Amino acid sequence: MCQRKTRKVLNSEALTTRVPFCVEISLRTVEGDHMVLETWCLNVLPEHCDPTARIVPIVYNRMGILLKSLVSVTRVTPAYKLSRRQGPDSYVICYRIYRDQPQTHCLGEGFKHVCIGQLCTPIGTLQLSLSYRTKMTISPTQTGRNNSIMLKSDHFNTNGSPRNRRYSQK
């Protein structure tokens, strides 16, 4: 299913175009409220290229390092932490793939932007970045309810992790 949607978005278009490839991760509650958590962006900067980089040994090795960085970073993002606790009776994590500039206005006030890595190739520089929400509050705008849903926003707090609780009890 994901491959089909990705192919549809790419629509036989090469990554060498100036339009970034973005993946938006969002949360949807059973009440129908929606909140964008993260936007991942893969961009090609054609003006920054390294014509001396040989494709096979250098670019592939660096791409492996970039992919390892991607996997590592995905494990510390708010969306990953929330996805571990999702359920059909509370909320689900969704995604949307698109080709356009990253839509960071959906991330709310005070969002953070991080460049995960860059890879110089003969066709340009591949740049992988992440923008993520820092305030985890859903304010229902489409519904008539006046209350807001508050999600745990201290997911990086090590004092509350199950691992630390387990070791401190011994």
C-alpha positions as CSV (number, residue, x, y, z in Angstrom):
1,M,0.0,0.0,0.0
2,C,2.8,2.5,0.9
3,Q,4.7,1.6,-2.3
4,R,1.7,2.3,-4.4
5,K,1.1,5.7,-2.8
6,T,4.7,6.6,-3.1
7,R,4.8,5.7,-6.8
8,K,1.6,7.7,-7.4
9,V,3.2,10.8,-5.8
10,L,6.5,10.4,-7.7
11,N,4.5,9.8,-10.9
12,S,7.6,8.6,-12.7
13,E,9.3,11.9,-11.8
14,A,13.0,11.7,-10.9
15,L,14.3,13.1,-7.6
16,T,16.5,15.5,-9.5
17,T,13.7,18.1,-9.8
18,R,13.7,21.0,-7.4
19,V,10.5,19.9,-5.7
20,P,11.1,18.1,-2.4
21,F,9.6,14.7,-1.5
22,C,7.8,15.0,1.8
23,V,6.2,12.5,4.2
24,E,3.8,14.0,6.8
25,I,3.1,12.0,10.0
26,S,-0.1,12.9,11.8
27,L,-2.4,11.7,14.7
28,R,-6.1,11.2,14.3
29,T,-8.4,10.7,17.3
30,V,-11.6,8.6,17.3
31,E,-13.5,11.9,17.7
32,G,-12.1,12.9,14.3
33,D,-9.6,15.5,15.5
34,H,-6.4,15.7,13.5
35,M,-2.9,16.9,14.4
36,V,0.3,16.9,12.3
37,L,3.2,15.6,14.3
38,E,6.2,15.6,11.8
39,T,7.2,16.4,8.3
40,W,10.1,14.5,6.8
41,C,11.6,16.1,3.6
42,L,14.1,14.7,1.0
43,N,15.3,17.5,-1.2
44,V,17.9,17.6,-4.0
45,L,20.0,20.8,-4.2
46,P,21.4,20.7,-7.8
47,E,23.5,23.7,-7.4
48,H,25.6,21.9,-4.8
49,C,27.1,18.8,-6.5
50,D,30.3,16.9,-6.3
51,P,31.3,15.7,-9.8
52,T,34.3,13.9,-8.4
53,A,32.3,11.6,-6.2
54,R,32.4,8.1,-7.8
55,I,28.9,6.6,-7.6
56,V,29.6,3.1,-6.4
57,P,32.1,3.2,-3.5
58,I,31.7,6.7,-2.1
59,V,28.0,7.6,-2.7
60,Y,26.6,4.2,-1.7
61,N,28.7,4.1,1.6
62,R,27.6,7.6,2.5
63,M,24.0,6.8,1.6
64,G,24.2,3.8,4.0
65,I,25.3,6.2,6.8
66,L,22.4,8.6,5.9
67,L,19.9,5.7,6.1
68,K,21.3,4.6,9.4
69,S,20.9,8.1,10.7
70,L,17.3,8.2,9.5
71,V,16.5,5.0,11.4
72,S,18.2,6.3,14.5
73,V,16.3,9.6,14.4
74,T,12.9,8.0,13.8
75,R,13.2,6.2,17.2
76,V,13.4,9.5,19.2
77,T,10.7,11.5,17.5
78,P,7.3,12.3,19.1
79,A,5.4,10.3,16.5
80,Y,7.3,7.1,17.2
81,K,6.7,7.4,20.9
82,L,3.0,8.0,20.3
83,S,2.7,5.2,17.7
84,R,3.8,2.7,20.4
85,R,0.7,3.6,22.4
86,Q,-1.9,4.0,19.6
87,G,-5.1,2.0,19.5
88,P,-8.4,2.0,17.6
89,D,-10.2,3.2,20.7
90,S,-7.9,6.3,21.4
91,Y,-6.0,7.5,18.3
92,V,-4.1,6.2,15.2
93,I,-1.0,7.5,13.5
94,C,-1.5,8.3,9.8
95,Y,0.8,9.5,7.0
96,R,0.6,11.5,3.8
97,I,3.1,11.6,1.0
98,Y,3.4,14.6,-1.3
99,R,5.7,16.6,-3.6
100,D,5.9,20.2,-2.6
101,Q,7.6,22.5,-0.1
102,P,7.2,21.1,3.5
103,Q,4.0,22.4,5.1
104,T,5.4,23.4,8.5
105,H,2.5,25.8,9.3
106,C,0.5,22.7,10.4
107,L,3.1,21.9,13.1
108,G,2.0,24.7,15.4
109,E,3.9,27.3,17.3
110,G,7.5,26.7,18.3
111,F,8.1,23.7,16.0
112,K,11.7,22.5,15.6
113,H,13.6,21.9,12.3
114,V,16.6,19.5,12.2
115,C,18.8,18.6,9.2
116,I,19.4,14.9,9.5
117,G,22.1,14.7,6.9
118,Q,23.4,15.7,3.5
119,L,24.9,13.6,0.8
120,C,26.9,15.1,-2.1
121,T,26.4,13.2,-5.4
122,P,27.3,14.0,-9.0
123,I,23.7,15.2,-9.7
124,G,23.4,17.4,-6.5
125,T,23.2,17.2,-2.8
126,L,20.6,15.0,-1.2
127,Q,19.3,16.7,1.9
128,L,17.2,14.9,4.5
129,S,15.4,17.0,7.1
130,L,12.7,16.8,9.8
131,S,10.4,19.4,11.2
132,Y,8.4,18.3,14.3
133,R,5.8,19.6,16.7
134,T,6.8,20.6,20.2
135,K,3.4,21.3,21.7
136,M,1.2,18.3,21.8
137,T,-2.2,19.8,22.2
138,I,-5.2,19.3,19.9
139,S,-7.6,22.1,19.8
140,P,-10.8,20.9,18.1
141,T,-11.6,23.5,15.4
142,Q,-14.0,21.5,13.2
143,T,-16.2,20.2,16.1
144,G,-18.3,22.1,18.5
145,R,-16.6,20.9,21.7
146,N,-14.8,23.5,23.9
147,N,-12.4,21.1,25.6
148,S,-8.9,20.3,24.3
149,I,-7.1,17.1,24.3
150,M,-3.7,17.1,26.0
151,L,-1.1,14.5,25.1
152,K,2.0,13.8,27.1
153,S,4.6,16.2,25.9
154,D,7.5,15.1,28.1
155,H,8.3,12.0,26.1
156,F,12.1,12.7,26.3
157,N,12.0,12.7,30.1
158,T,14.3,9.9,31.2
159,N,12.9,9.8,34.7
160,G,9.6,8.5,33.5
161,S,10.9,5.8,31.3
162,P,9.9,2.2,32.1
163,R,13.5,1.1,32.0
164,N,14.5,3.6,34.7
165,R,11.5,2.7,36.9
166,R,12.5,-1.0,36.6
167,Y,16.1,-0.4,37.7
168,S,15.2,2.0,40.5
169,Q,12.8,-0.6,42.1
170,K,15.6,-3.2,42.5
